[in-house]
Amino acid sequence: MSHVLDSISFGAIVTVRDRLLAQQAAGRRIYRLESGDPSFDTPPHVRDAMIEALKRGQTHYTASAGIQPLREAIVRKVRRDNELPIDDAEQVVVTSGGMHALYLTFRALLDPGDEVILPDPMWTEIAENIRLGGGVPVRVRMDLESPTPWTAAQIEQHLTPRTKAIFVNTPQNPTGVVLSRAVLRDIVALAVKHDLRIISDEAYEHVIFDGAQHVSIGALPGAEERTISLYSTSKSYAMSGLRVGYLVARDAAFLTRVKKLLRCTTNGVNSLAQWGAAAAIAAPQDAPRSMGAVYQERRDVLLAGLGGVDLLVPYVPRGSFFLWARIQPSWRGYRGVRTDEAMTDWLIDEVGVGSSPGSAFGPAGAGWIRFAFSCETSEVETAAGLVRRVLATEGRTAARAPGSDVRPTP
Ligand SMILES: Cc1ncc(COP(=O)(O)O)c(C=O)c1O
């Protein structure tokens, strides 16, 4: 008997990470460009707030939807920065990272067989959470050759009577595409026309480059009542291990379902992490701004480092901390295999540089590779140099015998 969880993978990125960590344990220098974990320390005022909460003894159960000071800080933040028309803290739910916000949303929104539109490529966990919620992911291919890679017109071609929602992610993982206000307006118009819900994942709202503006779709006219907006403290405040995210919505029936699901799953987020998040969100937003500026520097370092590599054509990201690059057909492959997985294997085996094979992000990702530039700038620079060296000398390296610590490529 099969179960829905049998169709969920452990994730290609986790496999890459495990291989890299095994090599590190064996004494090899590795470069973690597969993982989107900020290298920055969690800001001092966030850590201090957690220590103070601990000293005050705030280690007991909290309201399962979150502590009031945090929910109120979120209300102020989403009204001010995201321009969301939120009435009060009852419309905010604190979650165990953005991941749990996604799970709760799909589980509370979908009936079996409901279809959800999402971009292709897209961070793997979205399709999997849709399936966990009983839904069917419907991928709409992004056209990265176009100045508007994902549009309402493309989405409309994939609507069916079973379409329930459109999932929007801007800035996007893995491509770094930032959707403009005009594109988002068209998506809202489509959602209104077909009476669809909008799920807006804004985990990278603060990681945005070249002066681009992050627009929250839930703020646009017509979207207010039909949008569920999801956020994370992981990337904005370098709090990935503390696991605090939140969702914001105006639909009372949806929120009631989410609160029931919360009570029966995590029953609230770790109390100390919530006090830390309250400090992060209530304080002036200098920390996310300055981290955003460093990510832009790292993007430029990586783009410059890969500049002379003929085998990879990068898509210039305007947000998030990922570089999405197309592998050129002239690549001769690794051990006779010419897939993106083989290129990921090759870079690990040759120079200990992590990456994520594009296929992990959906069919449109085949033949692409993703590098994360959330690790230290110096590591990004060194890793780019190593990748350049391997790719520039492909004939010699491809013929060389692999090291003994290396997993055979299937
Ligand atoms: C697009 C997107 N949404 C949500 C998340 C969830 O992050 P977290 O669970 O750490 O808050 C991630 C994490 O990588 C992501 O890439």
The ligand as an SDF file (V2000), in Angstrom:
LIG
                    3D

 16 16  0  0  0  0  0  0  0  0999 V2000
   11.2130   30.0740   -1.4020 C   0  0  0  0  0  0  0  0  0  0  0  0
   11.3650   29.6670    0.0220 C   0  0  0  0  0  0  0  0  0  0  0  0
   10.2990   29.7570    0.8320 N   0  0  0  0  0  0  0  0  0  0  0  0
   10.3610   29.4170    2.1150 C   0  0  0  0  0  0  0  0  0  0  0  0
   11.5260   28.9440    2.6670 C   0  0  0  0  0  0  0  0  0  0  0  0
   11.4680   28.5170    4.1000 C   0  0  0  0  0  0  0  0  0  0  0  0
   12.4980   28.9090    4.9150 O   0  0  0  0  0  0  0  0  0  0  0  0
   12.4370   28.6380    6.4720 P   0  0  0  0  0  0  0  0  0  0  0  0
   11.6550   27.3930    6.7280 O   0  0  0  0  0  0  0  0  0  0  0  0
   13.8510   28.5320    6.9180 O   0  0  0  0  0  0  0  0  0  0  0  0
   11.7460   29.8290    7.0740 O   0  0  0  0  0  0  0  0  0  0  0  0
   12.6730   28.8130    1.8620 C   0  0  0  0  0  0  0  0  0  0  0  0
   13.9360   28.2670    2.3980 C   0  0  0  0  0  0  0  0  0  0  0  0
   14.9140   28.0230    1.7590 O   0  0  0  0  0  0  0  0  0  0  0  0
   12.5850   29.1920    0.5050 C   0  0  0  0  0  0  0  0  0  0  0  0
   13.6330   29.0970   -0.3190 O   0  0  0  0  0  0  0  0  0  0  0  0
  1  2  1  0
  2  3  1  0
  2 15  2  0
  3  4  2  0
  4  5  1  0
  5  6  1  0
  5 12  2  0
  6  7  1  0
  7  8  1  0
  8  9  2  0
  8 10  1  0
  8 11  1  0
 12 13  1  0
 12 15  1  0
 13 14  2  0
 15 16  1  0
M  END
$$$$
